[in-house]
Amino acid sequence: MVQPILGVTFLVQLGTDITLHGRIDRIDRLDTPDGAYRRVVDYKSGSYAALDAAELWHGMQLQLMLYLDAVTRNTGEAKPAGAFYFHLFDPMSKADGNQPETVRADIQKQLQMNGIALADPAVLQAMDSGEENVAIPAAVTRWGAMRKNAKVLDAAHLDALINHARGKAAQFSVQMLAGDIAVQPVKHGVRDSCTYCAYRSICGYDPLAGGAQGREIFSISLDELAQKLDKEANP
């Protein structure tokens, strides 16, 4: 369901609070004997976005984590269940052959949401309790174990990731308040932060010009992200 604008507020320096506002496309709720869980979903109609461990760590993807922070902090004792992007598009089957079942399965796979979920079999089952895994990629085996490629974090690391996002947002806010306008686009693989930037013609960034300070980040796994979060919490 569409939600009203929610905000995340944090202290960036003595006497200065920053509040970030955003409209969450969808919030899902699960009530269990252990408490209420929240999942946030952001609809993407343009270029498809996918949560990436490296970009989460470097603060390049803050939106979904701050949304998840807002719906858990602002609604009592709710626990985070996950955060996902859903690509709004009309998929064409890429499956070999024209068997209806094969085509349907391929389209359903293309329509699966992309994100990070809580590594809790009961919560994951509730996210997609149909006969086929339509909403999210299968994260649990038939024997109840987590798949090796599942995009999940345990409760402690998911909470740590949310806190890390808050810290990054506060850090960037302090830099903006201080007037830091250094041109430092980030490159990650074949993408860089200039690719879809609406202000690149104003910025005029040229990687060959003197003083250009672009920086490159390298891919990491979710396990490596969890290790970094552990080190951040226990330096």
N, C-alpha and C positions, 0 to 999 in steps of 0.2 A: 504494500500500500504506500501511497505517496505521503510523505511526512512533512510537517512544517519545518522551517529553518531551525537548526540546532547549532549551538555554539560551543567552542572549547576555549576556556580561559586559563591563562597561566601567567605567573609573575616572571617578567624578564629581567627586571632590576628593581631596586628598592623604590617603592612608590609608583611603579609602572606595571599595569596589567595589559595584556593583549588578548582580545577575544576574536577568534576566527569563526566566521559564520558560513554555513553551507546548507544546501537542500539535499537531503538523502532521497534517492529515487525509491528505495524500498527497504523496509525493515521487517524481518521475519522473527517471530517469537516462538520459543519452545518452553513449555512449563513442565518441569519434572519434579520428582520428590526431592532432588538435590538443589532445586532452585530454577530460576528463569534464565534462559539463554537468549542472546540476540545475534542475528546475522544481518549484515548490511550488503546490499547489492546496488551497484552503479551501472546504469544502462549506457552503452556506448554505441552510437549510430555511425560514427566516423571511423577513423583508423582504430583498429582493434588494439586494446591494451591488455597486457598480461602482467600480473604481479611478478616481480623479479627480485630475487634475494639480494643481489648487489645494489640495485636501485633503492630497495627498502633500507638497506644499511646506510647508504650515502645520503639519504633524505631526498631522493629524486621522486619517490612515490610516497607522499604523505596522506593523500586524500582519504583513502579507504581506512587506514589505521586511525586517523583522527575522527572519522565518522564512527568507527567502532568504539573509540574512546568516548565520544559524545553519548551514544545510546546506552552505554553501560554505566558511565558516571552519573548521567542525568536521570536515570530511571531506577534509582534505588540500588538493590543488590544484584542487578543483572550481570551475567557472566558472558564473556565474548565467545561466540560459537564459530565465527568466521567472517571473511570479507571477500567479496567476489565482484568481478566484472561480468556483465552479460552483453554480448555483441548482438545488436539489433540489425539483422540482415536477412535476406532471402537466400538460403544456401542452395547450392546445386550439388547433387551427388557426384562424388569422384570415384565411386566404387566401380570395379570391373563388372560387366554384365548388367542385366536389366531385371534381375529378380526383385520383386517388390520388397521382400524382407531385407535384402542386402542394402537396397537403396535407402529404405527407411532407417535402418541402423546407422548408416553413414551420415545421414542428415541429422539424426539425433545426436551423434557424436560431435558434429560441428556446432550444435547449439548448446553444448555443455558450457557451464560457467567456468571461469578461470579465477582462481584465487587461493587463499590459504584458509584452512579449517582447523578446528580444535581436534586433536588426536584422541577422540573419545568415540568408540564404536557406536554407542547408543545415540549420540548426537549426530554422527555421520549417517546412521541408518535413518534417522528422522528427517534428514535433509532430502533424502530420496528413497522413499519406502516402497516404490513401485517394483514391478517385476524386472524392469531394466533400469540401469543407471542412466537416467536422462538428464537430471539437473547438474550433477557434478561427476567428474571421472571417478570410477570405483577406487576407494581408498582402503577398503577392508576385504580380505580374502574370505572365502566361504568358511574358513575355520576360525574367523574372528581376529586374525592378526593383521597388522598394518602392512600394506604393500610397500616395497622398498622405494617406489617412485611416487608415493603419495605425498601431496603437497599439504602436509599437516605439521603442527607444532603442539607440544604439550601445553597445559594451562600456564605453567610458569614462564615458558618462553614466549607464548602468545601475549601474556601480560607485559613481559619485558620488551617485546617489540612495540607494543602500544606506547609504553613509557619512553622508548627510544624515539619514536615519532614525535612525541610531545617535546622531547629535548631538542630534536633537530628543528622543529618549528620555532621554539624559543630562541635557539641560536641564530637562525636566519632573521628573526624579528629584531634581535639586538643589532645585527649587522646592518639591517635596513635603517633602523633608528639612528645608527652612527654614521649614516651616509655612505656606506660601502657600496660603490657602484662598479667595482672591478669587473672587467669583461673576462669571464672564465667559463666558457661553455664546456660541458662535459660530453665526452665521447664514450659510448659503450657499444662495442661491436661495430656494426655497420650504421648505428644511429648516433646522432649527437643532439644536443639540446637546441641546436639551431634549425633542425629539420622542419619542425612545424611551428617555429616561433613567428608570431605575427609582427614582431618588432625588428626583425633582422635587417631590414632596409634602413632603419633608424640607427641601430647599433653599428652597422658597418664593420662587423668583425671580419678580420682577414688573418688567417692563421700564419701567413707569411710576413705580416707586418711586425715591426719592432714593438715589443711590449706585450704581444699576444701571449696569453697564459692559459690556453686550453688544457684541460686535464683529462686523462683517460682512466676509466675504472674497469676492472676485470670481473668476469662472472664468478660467482661463488654458489655453492649448493646451500640448501636449507640447513643441512647439518653444520656447515661452516658458519652460516649466519647465527645459528644457535650458540656455537662456540664463542663467536664475537660478542654476543649478548651476555654470555656468562662472564667473559673477561671485563666487559663494561661494568657489570654489577659488582664484580670482585676484582678490582684492578691489582 
